Amino acid sequence: MHGDTMAEDNAVYVGKKRPMDYVTAIITQFNDGSDAVVLKARGKAISTAVDTAEIVRHRFMQDVEIDDIITSTEQLENKEGGTSNVSSIEITLNRSS
Amino acid sequence: MHGDTMAEDNAVYVGKKRPMDYVTAIITQFNDGSDAVVLKARGKAISTAVDTAEIVRHRFMQDVEIDDIITSTEQLENKEGGTSNVSSIEITLNRSS
């Protein structure tokens, strides 16, 4: 689910909160010394993940860039016991400094 | 706004309809001979664009792959005469055959 060189604690899971809540989490991770942070989101939260990445690099950290964007399809169990497909995204942010 | 080698008529603008409506448009473009189709979306429609790309390549056209995903921030005029920022995405689908 994640790259070889990426520790799991560098992941930020984007859900139903507002983008600024995740922006804060990302800035904190970079300021704690991370070279890369991966935003992960599913379904409707994908738009929020893109908003979050754009806000970080344009408004707060000009030395951060989007290194990679990967999309995939995950199968989730639904209430009826069957499975439904949901799209997911992983946005890798790198700090160039 | 688009790549050098991409004609504007290869773009599919994803809005508020359901993913399947855009899936149909993309399949039609590939079947008409296009080697590449670019999905473009803004704001909440970004999630729909990712859903659309995932459905095309997993369910309908296995020889189509995501070649590139670019995000950016666009400034739109709002009703009050000011500007507001909106995220956008461009997903380039390539047919390998």
N, CA and C atoms of all chains as a GROMACS GRO file, in nm:
protein
  582
    1MET      N    1   0.080  -0.121   0.000
    1MET     CA    2   0.000   0.000   0.000
    1MET      C    3   0.084   0.127   0.000
    2HIS      N    4   0.213   0.116   0.034
    2HIS     CA    5   0.295   0.237   0.033
    2HIS      C    6   0.436   0.204  -0.014
    3GLY      N    7   0.510   0.310  -0.050
    3GLY     CA    8   0.641   0.290  -0.109
    3GLY      C    9   0.740   0.228  -0.011
    4ASP      N   10   0.847   0.173  -0.067
    4ASP     CA   11   0.946   0.105   0.015
    4ASP      C   12   1.015   0.198   0.114
    5THR      N   13   1.036   0.320   0.072
    5THR     CA   14   1.116   0.411   0.153
    5THR      C   15   1.028   0.499   0.243
    6MET      N   16   0.897   0.470   0.245
    6MET     CA   17   0.806   0.558   0.316
    6MET      C   18   0.757   0.492   0.445
    7ALA      N   19   0.791   0.550   0.557
    7ALA     CA   20   0.741   0.495   0.684
    7ALA      C   21   0.593   0.526   0.698
    8GLU      N   22   0.520   0.437   0.760
    8GLU     CA   23   0.375   0.451   0.770
    8GLU      C   24   0.336   0.578   0.847
    9ASP      N   25   0.420   0.620   0.940
    9ASP     CA   26   0.385   0.738   1.019
    9ASP      C   27   0.400   0.868   0.941
   10ASN      N   28   0.443   0.860   0.816
   10ASN     CA   29   0.444   0.979   0.731
   10ASN      C   30   0.314   0.996   0.655
   11ALA      N   31   0.217   0.910   0.680
   11ALA     CA   32   0.090   0.918   0.608
   11ALA      C   33  -0.008   1.007   0.684
   12VAL      N   34  -0.083   1.087   0.608
   12VAL     CA   35  -0.193   1.166   0.664
   12VAL      C   36  -0.322   1.120   0.595
   13TYR      N   37  -0.415   1.068   0.673
   13TYR     CA   38  -0.541   1.018   0.618
   13TYR      C   39  -0.643   1.131   0.613
   14VAL      N   40  -0.688   1.164   0.494
   14VAL     CA   41  -0.780   1.275   0.473
   14VAL      C   42  -0.923   1.221   0.470
   15GLY      N   43  -1.007   1.276   0.558
   15GLY     CA   44  -1.146   1.232   0.566
   15GLY      C   45  -1.243   1.347   0.548
   16LYS      N   46  -1.337   1.360   0.642
   16LYS     CA   47  -1.447   1.455   0.623
   16LYS      C   48  -1.423   1.592   0.685
   17LYS      N   49  -1.308   1.613   0.747
   17LYS     CA   50  -1.281   1.745   0.804
   17LYS      C   51  -1.248   1.845   0.693
   18ARG      N   52  -1.225   1.969   0.732
   18ARG     CA   53  -1.192   2.072   0.634
   18ARG      C   54  -1.043   2.061   0.598
   19PRO      N   55  -1.007   2.107   0.476
   19PRO     CA   56  -0.867   2.097   0.433
   19PRO      C   57  -0.768   2.153   0.535
   20MET      N   58  -0.802   2.266   0.597
   20MET     CA   59  -0.705   2.329   0.688
   20MET      C   60  -0.666   2.239   0.805
   21ASP      N   61  -0.755   2.148   0.847
   21ASP     CA   62  -0.720   2.056   0.955
   21ASP      C   63  -0.605   1.964   0.912
   22TYR      N   64  -0.607   1.922   0.786
   22TYR     CA   65  -0.502   1.834   0.737
   22TYR      C   66  -0.376   1.913   0.700
   23VAL      N   67  -0.395   2.037   0.655
   23VAL     CA   68  -0.280   2.123   0.626
   23VAL      C   69  -0.192   2.136   0.751
   24THR      N   70  -0.256   2.158   0.865
   24THR     CA   71  -0.183   2.171   0.990
   24THR      C   72  -0.103   2.045   1.022
   25ALA      N   73  -0.165   1.928   1.002
   25ALA     CA   74  -0.097   1.801   1.029
   25ALA      C   75   0.026   1.784   0.940
   26ILE      N   76   0.013   1.825   0.815
   26ILE     CA   77   0.124   1.808   0.720
   26ILE      C   78   0.239   1.901   0.755
   27ILE      N   79   0.206   2.028   0.783
   27ILE     CA   80   0.311   2.123   0.819
   27ILE      C   81   0.387   2.074   0.942
   28THR      N   82   0.313   2.020   1.038
   28THR     CA   83   0.376   1.966   1.159
   28THR      C   84   0.474   1.853   1.125
   29GLN      N   85   0.432   1.763   1.036
   29GLN     CA   86   0.520   1.652   0.999
   29GLN      C   87   0.648   1.701   0.931
   30PHE      N   88   0.634   1.797   0.841
   30PHE     CA   89   0.754   1.850   0.775
   30PHE      C   90   0.843   1.921   0.876
   31ASN      N   91   0.783   1.997   0.964
   31ASN     CA   92   0.862   2.070   1.062
   31ASN      C   93   0.927   1.977   1.164
   32ASP      N   94   0.872   1.856   1.179
   32ASP     CA   95   0.935   1.756   1.265
   32ASP      C   96   1.049   1.683   1.193
   33GLY      N   97   1.076   1.718   1.068
   33GLY     CA   98   1.192   1.663   0.999
   33GLY      C   99   1.162   1.567   0.886
   34SER      N  100   1.035   1.542   0.856
   34SER     CA  101   1.003   1.451   0.745
   34SER      C  102   1.043   1.513   0.611
   35ASP      N  103   1.099   1.431   0.521
   35ASP     CA  104   1.128   1.477   0.386
   35ASP      C  105   1.007   1.460   0.295
   36ALA      N  106   0.917   1.370   0.334
   36ALA     CA  107   0.802   1.340   0.250
   36ALA      C  108   0.680   1.308   0.337
   37VAL      N  109   0.564   1.347   0.289
   37VAL     CA  110   0.438   1.315   0.356
   37VAL      C  111   0.342   1.264   0.249
   38VAL      N  112   0.271   1.155   0.280
   38VAL     CA  113   0.176   1.098   0.185
   38VAL      C  114   0.033   1.123   0.233
   39LEU      N  115  -0.046   1.193   0.152
   39LEU     CA  116  -0.188   1.212   0.180
   39LEU      C  117  -0.264   1.096   0.120
   40LYS      N  118  -0.351   1.034   0.200
   40LYS     CA  119  -0.433   0.923   0.151
   40LYS      C  120  -0.580   0.956   0.172
   41ALA      N  121  -0.661   0.929   0.070
   41ALA     CA  122  -0.804   0.958   0.080
   41ALA      C  123  -0.883   0.864  -0.008
   42ARG      N  124  -1.009   0.847   0.026
   42ARG     CA  125  -1.100   0.764  -0.053
   42ARG      C  126  -1.228   0.841  -0.081
   43GLY      N  127  -1.293   0.803  -0.193
   43GLY     CA  128  -1.426   0.855  -0.224
   43GLY      C  129  -1.428   1.007  -0.234
   44LYS      N  130  -1.531   1.067  -0.172
   44LYS     CA  131  -1.549   1.212  -0.182
   44LYS      C  132  -1.435   1.290  -0.117
   45ALA      N  133  -1.362   1.227  -0.026
   45ALA     CA  134  -1.251   1.296   0.040
   45ALA      C  135  -1.132   1.319  -0.054
   46ILE      N  136  -1.135   1.258  -0.174
   46ILE     CA  137  -1.027   1.279  -0.270
   46ILE      C  138  -1.014   1.427  -0.305
   47SER      N  139  -1.128   1.494  -0.324
   47SER     CA  140  -1.123   1.639  -0.354
   47SER      C  141  -1.058   1.716  -0.240
   48THR      N  142  -1.090   1.677  -0.117
   48THR     CA  143  -1.032   1.744  -0.001
   48THR      C  144  -0.880   1.722   0.004
   49ALA      N  145  -0.835   1.602  -0.033
   49ALA     CA  146  -0.692   1.574  -0.034
   49ALA      C  147  -0.619   1.662  -0.135
   50VAL      N  148  -0.678   1.681  -0.252
   50VAL     CA  149  -0.616   1.768  -0.353
   50VAL      C  150  -0.614   1.913  -0.304
   51ASP      N  151  -0.727   1.958  -0.246
   51ASP     CA  152  -0.731   2.093  -0.187
   51ASP      C  153  -0.619   2.109  -0.084
   52THR      N  154  -0.604   2.009   0.002
   52THR     CA  155  -0.504   2.015   0.108
   52THR      C  156  -0.364   2.030   0.050
   53ALA      N  157  -0.331   1.946  -0.048
   53ALA     CA  158  -0.198   1.952  -0.110
   53ALA      C  159  -0.174   2.088  -0.175
   54GLU      N  160  -0.274   2.141  -0.244
   54GLU     CA  161  -0.260   2.270  -0.312
   54GLU      C  162  -0.239   2.384  -0.211
   55ILE      N  163  -0.313   2.379  -0.100
   55ILE     CA  164  -0.300   2.484   0.001
   55ILE      C  165  -0.162   2.480   0.064
   56VAL      N  166  -0.114   2.359   0.096
   56VAL     CA  167   0.018   2.347   0.159
   56VAL      C  168   0.125   2.410   0.070
   57ARG      N  169   0.127   2.374  -0.056
   57ARG     CA  170   0.241   2.417  -0.138
   57ARG      C  171   0.227   2.559  -0.188
   58HIS      N  172   0.104   2.607  -0.206
   58HIS     CA  173   0.090   2.744  -0.257
   58HIS      C  174   0.087   2.849  -0.148
   59ARG      N  175   0.029   2.814  -0.031
   59ARG     CA  176   0.008   2.917   0.069
   59ARG      C  177   0.107   2.910   0.186
   60PHE      N  178   0.158   2.789   0.216
   60PHE     CA  179   0.237   2.775   0.339
   60PHE      C  180   0.382   2.732   0.318
   61MET      N  181   0.407   2.638   0.231
   61MET     CA  182   0.543   2.585   0.217
   61MET      C  183   0.580   2.579   0.069
   62GLN      N  184   0.642   2.688   0.021
   62GLN     CA  185   0.676   2.696  -0.121
   62GLN      C  186   0.784   2.594  -0.162
   63ASP      N  187   0.857   2.539  -0.063
   63ASP     CA  188   0.959   2.439  -0.097
   63ASP      C  189   0.903   2.297  -0.100
   64VAL      N  190   0.773   2.284  -0.086
   64VAL     CA  191   0.708   2.153  -0.095
   64VAL      C  192   0.648   2.138  -0.235
   65GLU      N  193   0.670   2.021  -0.296
   65GLU     CA  194   0.610   1.996  -0.426
   65GLU      C  195   0.546   1.858  -0.429
   66ILE      N  196   0.454   1.842  -0.524
   66ILE     CA  197   0.390   1.712  -0.541
   66ILE      C  198   0.483   1.623  -0.621
   67ASP      N  199   0.527   1.514  -0.558
   67ASP     CA  200   0.621   1.423  -0.621
   67ASP      C  201   0.549   1.318  -0.705
   68ASP      N  202   0.434   1.273  -0.657
   68ASP     CA  203   0.365   1.164  -0.727
   68ASP      C  204   0.218   1.162  -0.685
   69ILE      N  205   0.132   1.124  -0.778
   69ILE     CA  206  -0.009   1.103  -0.748
   69ILE      C  207  -0.050   0.969  -0.806
   70ILE      N  208  -0.100   0.882  -0.719
   70ILE     CA  209  -0.143   0.748  -0.762
   70ILE      C  210  -0.290   0.731  -0.725
   71THR      N  211  -0.367   0.675  -0.818
   71THR     CA  212  -0.506   0.641  -0.787
   71THR      C  213  -0.523   0.490  -0.796
   72SER      N  214  -0.618   0.438  -0.722
   72SER     CA  215  -0.648   0.295  -0.730
   72SER      C  216  -0.792   0.270  -0.691
   73THR      N  217  -0.833   0.146  -0.700
   73THR     CA  218  -0.970   0.108  -0.663
   73THR      C  219  -0.962   0.007  -0.550
   74GLU      N  220  -1.034   0.033  -0.441
   74GLU     CA  221  -1.036  -0.058  -0.327
   74GLU      C  222  -1.175  -0.120  -0.314
   75GLN      N  223  -1.178  -0.245  -0.271
   75GLN     CA  224  -1.305  -0.311  -0.246
   75GLN      C  225  -1.337  -0.306  -0.098
   76LEU      N  226  -1.452  -0.250  -0.065
   76LEU     CA  227  -1.496  -0.243   0.074
   76LEU      C  228  -1.619  -0.330   0.094
   77GLU      N  229  -1.631  -0.389   0.212
   77GLU     CA  230  -1.753  -0.463   0.243
   77GLU      C  231  -1.864  -0.365   0.276
   78ASN      N  232  -1.981  -0.385   0.219
   78ASN     CA  233  -2.094  -0.299   0.252
   78ASN      C  234  -2.186  -0.367   0.354
   79LYS      N  235  -2.288  -0.294   0.396
   79LYS     CA  236  -2.377  -0.342   0.504
   79LYS      C  237  -2.449  -0.471   0.466
   80GLU      N  238  -2.476  -0.487   0.338
   80GLU     CA  239  -2.550  -0.605   0.294
   80GLU      C  240  -2.460  -0.729   0.285
   81GLY      N  241  -2.333  -0.717   0.318
   81GLY     CA  242  -2.243  -0.831   0.313
   81GLY      C  243  -2.172  -0.849   0.180
   82GLY      N  244  -2.207  -0.765   0.083
   82GLY     CA  245  -2.138  -0.770  -0.046
   82GLY      C  246  -2.019  -0.674  -0.046
   83THR      N  247  -1.966  -0.646  -0.162
   83THR     CA  248  -1.854  -0.552  -0.171
   83THR      C  249  -1.892  -0.438  -0.264
   84SER      N  250  -1.838  -0.321  -0.236
   84SER     CA  251  -1.854  -0.210  -0.328
   84SER      C  252  -1.717  -0.149  -0.354
   85ASN      N  253  -1.699  -0.096  -0.474
   85ASN     CA  254  -1.571  -0.037  -0.512
   85ASN      C  255  -1.566   0.109  -0.473
   86VAL      N  256  -1.450   0.152  -0.426
   86VAL     CA  257  -1.431   0.293  -0.396
   86VAL      C  258  -1.293   0.334  -0.449
   87SER      N  259  -1.289   0.453  -0.510
   87SER     CA  260  -1.162   0.504  -0.561
   87SER      C  261  -1.080   0.561  -0.446
   88SER      N  262  -0.947   0.551  -0.460
   88SER     CA  263  -0.859   0.611  -0.359
   88SER      C  264  -0.746   0.684  -0.429
   89ILE      N  265  -0.683   0.773  -0.352
   89ILE     CA  266  -0.571   0.852  -0.406
   89ILE      C  267  -0.460   0.858  -0.303
   90GLU      N  268  -0.337   0.858  -0.350
   90GLU     CA  269  -0.221   0.883  -0.265
   90GLU      C  270  -0.139   0.994  -0.328
   91ILE      N  271  -0.126   1.104  -0.256
   91ILE     CA  272  -0.050   1.219  -0.304
   91ILE      C  273   0.078   1.230  -0.221
   92THR      N  274   0.193   1.215  -0.284
   92THR     CA  275   0.321   1.223  -0.213
   92THR      C  276   0.377   1.364  -0.226
   93LEU      N  277   0.394   1.429  -0.110
   93LEU     CA  278   0.453   1.563  -0.106
   93LEU      C  279   0.599   1.551  -0.063
   94ASN      N  280   0.688   1.616  -0.136
   94ASN     CA  281   0.831   1.618  -0.102
   94ASN      C  282   0.875   1.759  -0.068
   95ARG      N  283   0.965   1.767   0.030
   95ARG     CA  284   1.025   1.896   0.062
   95ARG      C  285   1.164   1.898   0.001
   96SER      N  286   1.190   1.999  -0.079
   96SER     CA  287   1.314   2.001  -0.156
   96SER      C  288   1.434   2.046  -0.075
   97SER      N  289   1.411   2.110   0.039
   97SER     CA  290   1.525   2.166   0.114
   97SER      C  291   1.605   2.056   0.183
   98MET      N  292  -0.278   2.562  -2.052
   98MET     CA  293  -0.370   2.479  -1.975
   98MET      C  294  -0.360   2.331  -2.014
   99HIS      N  295  -0.301   2.299  -2.132
   99HIS     CA  296  -0.293   2.158  -2.169
   99HIS      C  297  -0.162   2.132  -2.241
  100GLY      N  298  -0.128   2.004  -2.254
  100GLY     CA  299   0.002   1.966  -2.309
  100GLY      C  300   0.015   2.004  -2.455
  101ASP      N  301   0.141   2.010  -2.500
  101ASP     CA  302   0.170   2.051  -2.637
  101ASP      C  303   0.110   1.958  -2.741
  102THR      N  304   0.108   1.830  -2.708
  102THR     CA  305   0.068   1.732  -2.809
  102THR      C  306  -0.078   1.693  -2.798
  103MET      N  307  -0.151   1.763  -2.711
  103MET     CA  308  -0.289   1.723  -2.684
  103MET      C  309  -0.387   1.820  -2.747
  104ALA      N  310  -0.465   1.773  -2.842
  104ALA     CA  311  -0.565   1.861  -2.902
  104ALA      C  312  -0.678   1.886  -2.801
  105GLU      N  313  -0.735   2.004  -2.807
  105GLU     CA  314  -0.836   2.042  -2.708
  105GLU      C  315  -0.958   1.950  -2.713
  106ASP      N  316  -0.986   1.895  -2.830
  106ASP     CA  317  -1.106   1.812  -2.841
  106ASP      C  318  -1.088   1.673  -2.778
  107ASN      N  319  -0.969   1.646  -2.722
  107ASN     CA  320  -0.950   1.522  -2.648
  107ASN      C  321  -0.980   1.539  -2.500
  108ALA      N  322  -1.027   1.657  -2.461
  108ALA     CA  323  -1.056   1.682  -2.319
  108ALA      C  324  -1.200   1.646  -2.287
  109VAL      N  325  -1.219   1.585  -2.171
  109VAL     CA  326  -1.354   1.559  -2.119
  109VAL      C  327  -1.366   1.635  -1.987
  110TYR      N  328  -1.462   1.728  -1.982
  110TYR     CA  329  -1.481   1.810  -1.862
  110TYR      C  330  -1.577   1.740  -1.768
  111VAL      N  331  -1.529   1.706  -1.649
  111VAL     CA  332  -1.608   1.633  -1.551
  111VAL      C  333  -1.673   1.732  -1.456
  112GLY      N  334  -1.806   1.722  -1.445
  112GLY     CA  335  -1.881   1.812  -1.358
  112GLY      C  336  -1.966   1.736  -1.258
  113LYS      N  337  -2.095   1.772  -1.253
  113LYS     CA  338  -2.181   1.720  -1.147
  113LYS      C  339  -2.258   1.594  -1.185
  114LYS      N  340  -2.240   1.545  -1.308
  114LYS     CA  341  -2.310   1.421  -1.344
  114LYS      C  342  -2.245   1.301  -1.276
  115ARG      N  343  -2.302   1.184  -1.299
  115ARG     CA  344  -2.248   1.062  -1.241
  115ARG      C  345  -2.128   1.014  -1.324
  116PRO      N  346  -2.035   0.942  -1.262
  116PRO     CA  347  -1.916   0.896  -1.334
  116PRO      C  348  -1.948   0.825  -1.466
  117MET      N  349  -2.053   0.742  -1.468
  117MET     CA  350  -2.081   0.664  -1.589
  117MET      C  351  -2.109   0.753  -1.710
  118ASP      N  352  -2.162   0.872  -1.688
  118ASP     CA  353  -2.187   0.962  -1.801
  118ASP      C  354  -2.056   1.002  -1.869
  119TYR      N  355  -1.952   1.022  -1.787
  119TYR     CA  356  -1.821   1.060  -1.843
  119TYR      C  357  -1.747   0.939  -1.896
  120VAL      N  358  -1.770   0.823  -1.834
  120VAL     CA  359  -1.709   0.699  -1.884
  120VAL      C  360  -1.749   0.677  -2.029
  121THR      N  361  -1.876   0.696  -2.057
  121THR     CA  362  -1.927   0.678  -2.192
  121THR      C  363  -1.858   0.772  -2.291
  122ALA      N  364  -1.841   0.897  -2.250
  122ALA     CA  365  -1.776   0.996  -2.337
  122ALA      C  366  -1.632   0.956  -2.367
  123ILE      N  367  -1.563   0.903  -2.266
  123ILE     CA  368  -1.422   0.866  -2.284
  123ILE      C  369  -1.410   0.744  -2.376
  124ILE      N  370  -1.494   0.644  -2.352
  124ILE     CA  371  -1.488   0.524  -2.437
  124ILE      C  372  -1.514   0.563  -2.582
  125THR      N  373  -1.611   0.655  -2.603
  125THR     CA  374  -1.641   0.700  -2.738
  125THR      C  375  -1.519   0.765  -2.803
  126GLN      N  376  -1.448   0.849  -2.727
  126GLN     CA  377  -1.330   0.916  -2.783
  126GLN      C  378  -1.221   0.815  -2.820
  127PHE      N  379  -1.197   0.718  -2.734
  127PHE     CA  380  -1.096   0.616  -2.767
  127PHE      C  381  -1.139   0.536  -2.889
  128ASN      N  382  -1.265   0.499  -2.894
  128ASN     CA  383  -1.313   0.420  -3.007
  128ASN      C  384  -1.314   0.498  -3.137
  129ASP      N  385  -1.316   0.632  -3.127
  129ASP     CA  386  -1.306   0.716  -3.246
  129ASP      C  387  -1.162   0.734  -3.290
  130GLY      N  388  -1.067   0.671  -3.217
  130GLY     CA  389  -0.928   0.672  -3.262
  130GLY      C  390  -0.831   0.753  -3.179
  131SER      N  391  -0.878   0.816  -3.072
  131SER     CA  392  -0.786   0.894  -2.988
  131SER      C  393  -0.688   0.802  -2.916
  132ASP      N  394  -0.562   0.844  -2.908
  132ASP     CA  395  -0.463   0.771  -2.829
  132ASP      C  396  -0.465   0.814  -2.683
  133ALA      N  397  -0.516   0.935  -2.658
  133ALA     CA  398  -0.516   0.989  -2.522
  133ALA      C  399  -0.639   1.075  -2.500
  134VAL      N  400  -0.689   1.072  -2.379
  134VAL     CA  401  -0.801   1.156  -2.338
  134VAL      C  402  -0.765   1.221  -2.205
  135VAL      N  403  -0.793   1.351  -2.192
  135VAL     CA  404  -0.762   1.422  -2.068
  135VAL      C  405  -0.891   1.455  -1.995
  136LEU      N  406  -0.906   1.404  -1.872
  136LEU     CA  407  -1.018   1.441  -1.787
  136LEU      C  408  -0.981   1.566  -1.709
  137LYS      N  409  -1.070   1.665  -1.709
  137LYS     CA  410  -1.046   1.788  -1.635
  137LYS      C  411  -1.161   1.812  -1.539
  138ALA      N  412  -1.126   1.849  -1.416
  138ALA     CA  413  -1.231   1.873  -1.316
  138ALA      C  414  -1.182   1.975  -1.215
  139ARG      N  415  -1.277   2.039  -1.148
  139ARG     CA  416  -1.247   2.136  -1.042
  139ARG      C  417  -1.330   2.105  -0.919
  140GLY      N  418  -1.275   2.144  -0.802
  140GLY     CA  419  -1.351   2.135  -0.678
  140GLY      C  420  -1.399   1.993  -0.647
  141LYS      N  421  -1.525   1.984  -0.604
  141LYS     CA  422  -1.578   1.854  -0.562
  141LYS      C  423  -1.584   1.753  -0.676
  142ALA      N  424  -1.584   1.801  -0.801
  142ALA     CA  425  -1.588   1.709  -0.915
  142ALA      C  426  -1.457   1.633  -0.933
  143ILE      N  427  -1.352   1.671  -0.858
  143ILE     CA  428  -1.224   1.600  -0.867
  143ILE      C  429  -1.244   1.453  -0.830
  144SER      N  430  -1.321   1.426  -0.725
  144SER     CA  431  -1.348   1.288  -0.685
  144SER      C  432  -1.417   1.211  -0.798
  145THR      N  433  -1.510   1.276  -0.863
  145THR     CA  434  -1.582   1.213  -0.974
  145THR      C  435  -1.487   1.181  -1.090
  146ALA      N  436  -1.390   1.270  -1.115
  146ALA     CA  437  -1.294   1.247  -1.222
  146ALA      C  438  -1.208   1.124  -1.193
  147VAL      N  439  -1.166   1.109  -1.067
  147VAL     CA  440  -1.086   0.991  -1.030
  147VAL      C  441  -1.171   0.865  -1.043
  148ASP      N  442  -1.297   0.870  -0.994
  148ASP     CA  443  -1.388   0.756  -1.011
  148ASP      C  444  -1.399   0.719  -1.159
  149THR      N  445  -1.417   0.819  -1.243
  149THR     CA  446  -1.435   0.796  -1.386
  149THR      C  447  -1.314   0.725  -1.446
  150ALA      N  448  -1.195   0.774  -1.414
  150ALA     CA  449  -1.072   0.714  -1.467
  150ALA      C  450  -1.057   0.569  -1.420
  151GLU      N  451  -1.087   0.546  -1.292
  151GLU     CA  452  -1.075   0.411  -1.236
  151GLU      C  453  -1.174   0.314  -1.301
  152ILE      N  454  -1.297   0.361  -1.324
  152ILE     CA  455  -1.398   0.274  -1.386
  152ILE      C  456  -1.359   0.241  -1.530
  153VAL      N  457  -1.310   0.341  -1.604
  153VAL     CA  458  -1.272   0.316  -1.744
  153VAL      C  459  -1.166   0.207  -1.751
  154ARG      N  460  -1.061   0.219  -1.671
  154ARG     CA  461  -0.949   0.128  -1.692
  154ARG      C  462  -0.970  -0.008  -1.625
  155HIS      N  463  -1.049  -0.014  -1.517
  155HIS     CA  464  -1.068  -0.142  -1.451
  155HIS      C  465  -1.185  -0.221  -1.508
  156ARG      N  466  -1.291  -0.151  -1.551
  156ARG     CA  467  -1.411  -0.223  -1.588
  156ARG      C  468  -1.432  -0.232  -1.739
  157PHE      N  469  -1.382  -0.133  -1.814
  157PHE     CA  470  -1.417  -0.129  -1.956
  157PHE      C  471  -1.300  -0.144  -2.052
  158MET      N  472  -1.189  -0.076  -2.026
  158MET     CA  473  -1.079  -0.077  -2.122
  158MET      C  474  -0.948  -0.109  -2.050
  159GLN      N  475  -0.913  -0.237  -2.047
  159GLN     CA  476  -0.793  -0.278  -1.974
  159GLN      C  477  -0.664  -0.227  -2.039
  160ASP      N  478  -0.671  -0.187  -2.165
  160ASP     CA  479  -0.551  -0.136  -2.231
  160ASP      C  480  -0.533   0.015  -2.211
  161VAL      N  481  -0.618   0.074  -2.130
  161VAL     CA  482  -0.604   0.217  -2.097
  161VAL      C  483  -0.536   0.231  -1.962
  162GLU      N  484  -0.440   0.321  -1.954
  162GLU     CA  485  -0.374   0.345  -1.826
  162GLU      C  486  -0.361   0.495  -1.800
  163ILE      N  487  -0.343   0.526  -1.672
  163ILE     CA  488  -0.325   0.666  -1.634
  163ILE      C  489  -0.181   0.705  -1.660
  164ASP      N  490  -0.163   0.800  -1.751
  164ASP     CA  491  -0.028   0.841  -1.790
  164ASP      C  492   0.025   0.949  -1.698
  165ASP      N  493  -0.063   1.039  -1.655
  165ASP     CA  494  -0.017   1.152  -1.574
  165ASP      C  495  -0.135   1.212  -1.499
  166ILE      N  496  -0.107   1.263  -1.378
  166ILE     CA  497  -0.207   1.336  -1.301
  166ILE      C  498  -0.143   1.466  -1.254
  167ILE      N  499  -0.205   1.577  -1.290
  167ILE     CA  500  -0.154   1.709  -1.251
  167ILE      C  501  -0.262   1.782  -1.173
  168THR      N  502  -0.224   1.845  -1.063
  168THR     CA  503  -0.319   1.930  -0.991
  168THR      C  504  -0.270   2.074  -0.995
  169SER      N  505  -0.364   2.167  -0.985
  169SER     CA  506  -0.327   2.308  -0.980
  169SER      C  507  -0.434   2.387  -0.908
  170THR      N  508  -0.408   2.515  -0.890
  170THR     CA  509  -0.504   2.604  -0.824
  170THR      C  510  -0.546   2.712  -0.923
  171GLU      N  511  -0.676   2.727  -0.939
  171GLU     CA  512  -0.728   2.830  -1.030
  171GLU      C  513  -0.800   2.937  -0.950
  172GLN      N  514  -0.790   3.059  -0.996
  172GLN     CA  515  -0.862   3.169  -0.932
  172GLN      C  516  -0.989   3.198  -1.010
  173LEU      N  517  -1.102   3.191  -0.940
  173LEU     CA  518  -1.231   3.220  -1.002
  173LEU      C  519  -1.289   3.347  -0.940
  174GLU      N  520  -1.361   3.423  -1.022
  174GLU     CA  521  -1.431   3.540  -0.967
  174GLU      C  522  -1.556   3.493  -0.894
  175ASN      N  523  -1.578   3.545  -0.775
  175ASN     CA  524  -1.700   3.509  -0.702
  175ASN      C  525  -1.805   3.619  -0.716
  176LYS      N  526  -1.922   3.594  -0.660
  176LYS     CA  527  -2.036   3.686  -0.678
  176LYS      C  528  -2.008   3.823  -0.621
  177GLU      N  529  -1.926   3.829  -0.516
  177GLU     CA  530  -1.899   3.957  -0.450
  177GLU      C  531  -1.795   4.040  -0.526
  178GLY      N  532  -1.746   3.990  -0.639
  178GLY     CA  533  -1.650   4.063  -0.719
  178GLY      C  534  -1.506   4.034  -0.682
  179GLY      N  535  -1.485   3.954  -0.578
  179GLY     CA  536  -1.350   3.913  -0.541
  179GLY      C  537  -1.312   3.784  -0.613
  180THR      N  538  -1.204   3.722  -0.568
  180THR     CA  539  -1.164   3.595  -0.626
  180THR      C  540  -1.158   3.488  -0.518
  181SER      N  541  -1.186   3.366  -0.558
  181SER     CA  542  -1.168   3.254  -0.467
  181SER      C  543  -1.087   3.146  -0.538
  182ASN      N  544  -1.007   3.073  -0.460
  182ASN     CA  545  -0.923   2.969  -0.518
  182ASN      C  546  -0.999   2.837  -0.524
  183VAL      N  547  -0.978   2.765  -0.633
  183VAL     CA  548  -1.038   2.632  -0.645
  183VAL      C  549  -0.930   2.538  -0.702
  184SER      N  550  -0.924   2.418  -0.645
  184SER     CA  551  -0.829   2.318  -0.695
  184SER      C  552  -0.882   2.256  -0.823
  185SER      N  553  -0.788   2.216  -0.909
  185SER     CA  554  -0.828   2.146  -1.030
  185SER      C  555  -0.736   2.027  -1.054
  186ILE      N  556  -0.782   1.935  -1.136
  186ILE     CA  557  -0.704   1.816  -1.169
  186ILE      C  558  -0.713   1.788  -1.318
  187GLU      N  559  -0.604   1.737  -1.374
  187GLU     CA  560  -0.604   1.688  -1.511
  187GLU      C  561  -0.548   1.546  -1.510
  188ILE      N  562  -0.630   1.451  -1.552
  188ILE     CA  563  -0.589   1.311  -1.555
  188ILE      C  564  -0.576   1.270  -1.702
  189THR      N  565  -0.455   1.234  -1.743
  189THR     CA  566  -0.433   1.192  -1.882
  189THR      C  567  -0.438   1.041  -1.892
  190LEU      N  568  -0.533   0.994  -1.971
  190LEU     CA  569  -0.547   0.850  -1.997
  190LEU      C  570  -0.486   0.817  -2.133
  191ASN      N  571  -0.403   0.713  -2.137
  191ASN     CA  572  -0.342   0.668  -2.262
  191ASN      C  573  -0.388   0.528  -2.296
  192ARG      N  574  -0.407   0.505  -2.424
  192ARG     CA  575  -0.438   0.370  -2.469
  192ARG      C  576  -0.311   0.311  -2.528
  193SER      N  577  -0.272   0.196  -2.476
  193SER     CA  578  -0.141   0.140  -2.513
  193SER      C  579  -0.142   0.071  -2.647
  194SER      N  580  -0.261   0.036  -2.699
  194SER     CA  581  -0.264  -0.043  -2.822
  194SER      C  582  -0.230   0.042  -2.943
   0.00000   0.00000   0.00000
